[in-house]
Amino acid sequence: MTSNKNNFGNLRERSINDLIVFAVFQIEERGEAATFERLVKECFDSFPKVFSFAKYAKWPDARKIDRPLRDLRSRGVVSGDPSTSFSLTSEGKKQAEAIVKGLRQKKLL
């Protein structure tokens, strides 16, 4: 399976929050539960430079996801918690769709 880093390189220009929203969206689109561990894997696989340890680039840094997830939850973009799983709220789905739409438009240029 091809990772998002190959298909969506311009996502690197987006905020970490946008990357996390996109990752939750991708997981949900596959019909999987967005557990914290699954989300860490999706973010790291898709954007390894953003979500890795500074000194150990081959390892995911879950701390880079934890705080932004709390922010996204407080703003009503995602719901859930690390002990179960996360999902996009209706606001989160709107944001994810806007991210995907923006990517598609950039590909046409």
N, C-alpha and C positions, 0 to 999 in steps of 0.2 A: 504494500500500500504506500502510495506517495504521501510524504508529509506536507503539511501546510507551508513549511518554510520554502519549499520548491514552488508551490503554486501561488502563494500569497506573500511574496517578498516585501511588498509595500506595507504590510501590516507592521513591520518593524518601526515605521514612522509613527505609529499610534501609541497611546498611553498603555501602561500595564493593565489598567482597568478594562480598556477596550479589548486587549488580547485575552484577558480572562473571560470576558463576556463572549467573545468569539469561540473560545475553547469550550465553554459550557454549551453553547449553541451546537457546536460540532458533535459533542458527546450525545446530546439529546437527539440530534438528527439521526444518529446511528441506533437510537432506541436503547441506549445504555444509561445506567444511573451515574450521575456526576458526583461520585464520592470524592472526598478530599484527595485520596491517593490517586484516583483515576484522573482527576483534574491536574494534579501535579505532573503526572506522566504526559497528559495531552499538551499542557503548556510547554514542558521541557522538550518533548519530541518535535513540536511545531516551531518553537522559538528558543533553541538551546542557548544562544548568546544572552538572551534576556533573563532566562530563568535558571541559570546555572550559578554555582559558587564562583566567586572571583578567582580563587586560587586552584579550584578543581573543576575545570570547565566541563568535564565529562559526567558530573553529578548534578542532579537537580537540587535547587535550594528552595525548599517548601516555604521558608520565611518570606520569600518574595511574593508569595500568593496569599499568605495568611492575612496580613494587614489590609491589602486591597480588597479581599473578599469581605472583610468586616465592613469596610467603607461601602462597598456595593450593596451589602445587605442593609446597612443603615439608610441608604438612599432609595431602597425599594426596588433595586434592579435584580437582585437574586434573593432567593429565600432558601432556608435550610441551615444546616450546621455541620461541622466536621464529623460528628458522631453518626450522622445518617448520610445525607447527600444534599446537593444543591440543585436548584432549578431556576430557570429564568422566570421572572414575573412577567406580566403583560408589558410593563415598561422595559424590562430587559430584552424581551423578544423584539420590541420596536427598535431598540438600540442595535441588537444583533443584525436585524434585517437591514438597517441603515448601513452598517459596516459592510455586509455582504454586497449590498447594492452599490456602494462606493467602489468596492473592489471590481465589480463587473464593469462599471463605467470606465475605470482606469484602464482595464484590459482593452477596451474598444479604441482607446486613443493611440 
